[in-house]
Amino acid sequence: MLLRIRSKDGNFRFELPPTADISVLVNKILETTVDADPASLTVSNQPRGNETSVSTLKGRNLQTLGLKHGDMIFVGYSPKVSQAPTASMSVDTPSSTRLQSNIWETIQEDAVDVYWRSKDGKIPRGRDARFCKHGANGMCDYCMPLEPYDTAYQAEHSIKHLSYHAYLHKISPKTSSPAASAIPPLSALSYKVKDPCPSGGHPPWPAGICTGCQPSAITLQSQPFRMVDHLEIASPEIIERFLQAWRSTGLQRFGWLIGRYEPYEEVPMGIKAVVEALYEPPQEGELDGLTLGIPWEDEPRIRELAKMASTPLSIVGYIFTDLDPDPADRTKSIYKRHPHSFFVSSLEAIFAATIQKANPTPSRSSPSGAFGSRMVTAILTATEDGKVDISAYQVSEQACAMVDADMIEASVEPGIVRIKEEDRSQDAARYVPDVFFRYKNEYNLEVKKSAKPCFPVEYLLVNVTHGFPQSPSPLFRSNQFSVENRPGLDDQHIEDVLRTFARLGAPQLSDNTLTGDASKRLELAKWLSDWHLVAFLETTQLVSKDDMKVLVGTVTSPSLLENPSVLDALFKTESWQTLMTFTRESAPSLPPTSAPGPSSSHIDEDIPQDVFDQIAAEEAARREGPSGVSSGIKICPHCTFENPEGETDCEVCGLPLG
């Protein structure tokens, strides 16, 4: 068969038998090069991207590599550093070169990617009563399973974007050859000038540029796939608690979505992001926006804490509010994000691209070992009837590449993106290629138009569906503890935690479920299963790192509320015993004279603390005698501790004595 070779040395043709080893072709290629380094020789099926080192193709013939008569192979190489004599190529290369070439094979993908790679993704179909003429065990064109990227199925079920793995199935070579996995099908977009230039014939940008290093013209188009198909909030209480800050202050809020990725069966080979909690970083809210710092200081700590859950969690996206009360009816909000205005502003789209670029998804289908991002943008905004709803989006890979190349910026009009001017200065060099977009004019004809100086932001968006589960079963069962970084609105104090421990009777609970109060354990377990409480306890330095793993694993256990003995492992940790010691020392002591009867302890629990404080004060007054002069001691009216005369604050509880 005839194979065509294109390299920087020119175009060449070689006639080889299909069973010839790859080394035969490599030796012929080396004969056409000038001082080429055999270890750096790469081949590809396209001019740019998908380069594969020939050292990874050892022992394969041309037929198993999927090469056919007339195929074009693009060759690249680096010149030799030393002046060693040119010889026939040896396919055996150092292990470091092999490791660098096969970096995608060592990538550890997410669990949901491993799951879908083990499936074929075929869409099953039942027997068609009208057209199927075969038996029960037969199959024909009318009932055979469909491919996950089937266009008719996609249109019938109103699926706008293919799922990530369905798209991989579509672009992967349709062959059973082992060479199908030799060249990853995906390659990340880049609109930057290549530095240094592959040709090496001119100084680097901005001193020089040529067709070999400059990016090609860009045509904006809707992305055919999406990395995440659905956003699921584990419990409506998560959103309600997040909205409390806006309802109380009227200022906009921002929060990071803590959750995990799972298969989404509603879409062929779909992926959904399940949100289990929200973390609000330090921010300054305003009536029409907010200010926050990126990257945020607590990000490494929060990521590490989320991994400790019984089902490891991560940051899957972010959410923010954009709500303005309607002056005519304060119970409703103004409907301002709609088809005639905008869905995502240009500033928000650029921010989303920045976050997605900083959080790539590990992938074995990309030569770099990463492709795209699964960070979801969720917006709490008003609907047409004035109610609050969630809108979820991602931005396309073109948007991420344009932001990475510093090509676009926000404009005064929220629905319009501006393209920056080209800059050839040495300090801030920026090359901007031609950018076009397509649209249908008033005659319903598709027209191609230049995107300079601006274009609609919709060309950068990817829609993501959202919803709540029918039967919520969140990992965190409570949302009652104060939320972090809400100064003046929700303040977090260790005294509040110890006071709640005392109210729930945590120090008195036994490690043995046979003697412990099951209802008390259940109440304590539910209160402990709070993301905001867990995140706060880690900052108090009262819980060690090892004990924090036990705490987070316990409060996120699926059987926490059904099996009270799950708390036993937590009760045995040193950090828990430390917390209980502080609880006993800080909690006010109950007066010894309580209501008579065998069930007095249960009655005491229903008596307000103010009553006990009043009883203690009266007893202290009686001990002073009728003259009101103390006998050398001062009794605390709060905890009844006898303090030496002359003290102003109680030695036990620290409260004022008089």
Order of alpha helices (4+ residues) and beta strands (2+ residues): beta-beta-alpha-beta-beta-beta-alpha-alpha-alpha-beta-alpha-beta-beta-beta-alpha-beta-beta-beta-beta-alpha-beta-beta-beta-alpha-beta-beta-alpha-beta-beta-beta-beta-beta-beta-alpha-alpha-alpha-alpha-alpha-alpha-alpha-alpha-beta-beta
